[in-house]
């Protein structure tokens, strides 16, 4: 099922509770983003690997939303604009007990120095 805005698939479910690529490589992230076309969970642009933006570049999927508890914003890569979007399939964020940055066992002691500011 598609929404009225191109690039939003209301039926897409999140691919997990952490960044797909960081989890596979034993890496870590600061904040998480969800692709609203396919549900891919990737790390934000402040994170060292910027997997959400890499997913956009590789797939052309144009819209992300925050996957952080209490945040409900959408961002369109095509226009560079944030907007209020529709209600998506849950879950809408990573688990409340999941630390930021995360996952805890992969976060280096100098993590702040590794952020892209």
Backbone torsions as a table, in degrees:
resi	resn	phi	psi	omega
1	UNK	NA	131.7	179.4
2	UNK	-104.5	150.9	173.8
3	UNK	-88.3	-178.1	179.2
4	UNK	-73.4	-14.5	179.6
5	UNK	-100.5	124.8	-179.9
6	UNK	-58.7	131.5	178.5
7	UNK	102.7	0.7	177.8
8	UNK	-116.2	121.0	177.8
9	UNK	-112.1	105.5	-176.1
10	UNK	-65.6	-17.1	-179.4
11	UNK	-90.5	-11.8	-177.3
12	UNK	-69.8	131.0	178.7
13	UNK	-104.6	151.1	178.3
14	UNK	-59.5	145.2	-178.7
15	UNK	-78.5	-5.6	179.3
16	UNK	164.0	-158.7	-178.2
17	UNK	-111.1	0.4	179.2
18	UNK	-143.0	174.0	178.8
19	UNK	-61.3	124.6	-176.8
20	UNK	-57.2	-51.5	-175.4
21	UNK	-71.4	-42.0	177.9
22	UNK	-62.5	-42.0	179.7
23	UNK	-61.4	-42.4	-178.9
24	UNK	-66.7	-31.8	-176.4
25	UNK	-98.4	0.5	-177.6
26	UNK	76.5	21.4	-178.9
27	UNK	-89.8	-169.3	-177.2
28	UNK	-140.2	167.4	-177.5
29	UNK	-142.6	161.8	173.8
30	UNK	-92.1	-64.4	179.1
31	UNK	-126.9	159.4	-176.1
32	UNK	-113.3	147.5	178.6
33	UNK	-128.5	148.3	-178.7
34	UNK	-117.4	127.1	173.0
35	UNK	-72.8	127.4	-177.5
36	UNK	-90.9	2.2	172.3
37	UNK	-86.2	-44.7	-174.2
38	UNK	-126.7	-9.1	178.7
39	UNK	91.9	0.5	179.9
40	UNK	-55.5	129.5	174.9
41	UNK	-98.9	123.0	179.0
42	UNK	-132.8	165.2	-179.6
43	UNK	-85.5	155.2	-175.3
44	UNK	-72.1	171.9	-179.7
45	UNK	-70.7	-16.2	175.1
46	UNK	-80.0	-23.6	176.8
47	UNK	-66.8	154.0	-177.3
48	UNK	-56.5	-35.9	-172.3
49	UNK	-102.7	-13.2	173.2
50	UNK	50.8	48.0	-174.4
51	UNK	-68.4	-27.3	177.6
52	UNK	-64.6	-45.4	178.1
53	UNK	-67.5	-35.6	176.5
54	UNK	-64.2	-38.0	176.8
55	UNK	-62.3	-44.2	177.3
56	UNK	-59.4	-46.0	-178.8
57	UNK	-64.2	-37.6	-177.3
58	UNK	-77.6	-33.3	-172.9
59	UNK	-107.9	-23.2	-173.6
60	UNK	79.8	3.7	176.7
61	UNK	-65.4	120.0	-163.9
62	UNK	-89.0	-14.8	-169.8
63	UNK	-129.1	136.8	173.9
64	UNK	-122.0	163.6	171.4
65	UNK	-135.8	159.1	177.3
66	UNK	-66.6	145.8	173.7
67	UNK	-117.9	33.6	178.8
68	UNK	-106.3	140.7	179.4
69	UNK	-55.9	134.0	175.6
70	UNK	81.5	-4.5	179.1
71	UNK	-103.1	135.4	-179.8
72	UNK	-141.1	71.8	177.1
73	UNK	-129.3	156.2	177.4
74	UNK	-121.7	152.3	179.5
75	UNK	-136.7	132.4	179.7
76	UNK	-104.5	112.7	179.6
77	UNK	-60.8	-30.1	-177.3
78	UNK	-66.4	-38.7	-175.1
79	UNK	-107.1	-16.2	-176.6
80	UNK	74.5	17.5	-176.5
81	UNK	-109.1	145.4	171.2
82	UNK	-93.1	152.6	179.9
83	UNK	-156.7	165.0	174.7
84	UNK	-86.4	126.5	-176.7
85	UNK	-112.2	-176.9	-177.6
86	UNK	-77.7	168.8	174.5
87	UNK	-75.1	129.5	-178.9
88	UNK	-103.4	170.4	172.8
89	UNK	-61.4	139.8	178.3
90	UNK	-80.5	169.1	0.1
91	UNK	-74.2	159.8	-176.1
92	UNK	-100.8	-3.2	177.8
93	UNK	-158.8	168.4	172.6
94	UNK	-67.9	163.3	-179.4
95	UNK	-58.4	145.2	-178.3
96	UNK	-59.6	-29.1	-179.1
97	UNK	-87.0	1.9	176.9
98	UNK	-81.5	124.3	-174.7
99	UNK	-72.2	159.3	173.3
100	UNK	-123.8	119.1	-4.1
101	UNK	-70.0	170.2	-177.5
102	UNK	-150.4	175.0	-11.8
103	UNK	-71.3	151.6	-171.0
104	UNK	-51.7	-41.8	-175.7
105	UNK	-71.4	-13.7	-177.8
106	UNK	-105.9	-8.4	-175.2
107	UNK	-79.1	121.2	179.6
108	UNK	-73.2	158.3	-178.2
109	UNK	-64.5	-27.3	179.9
110	UNK	-100.9	32.5	-173.3
111	UNK	-55.7	-35.9	-178.2
112	UNK	-62.7	-34.4	179.5
113	UNK	-72.0	-15.1	-177.2
114	UNK	-96.8	-1.1	-178.8
115	UNK	-74.5	150.2	173.0
116	UNK	-92.5	106.6	-177.6
117	UNK	-96.3	NA	NA
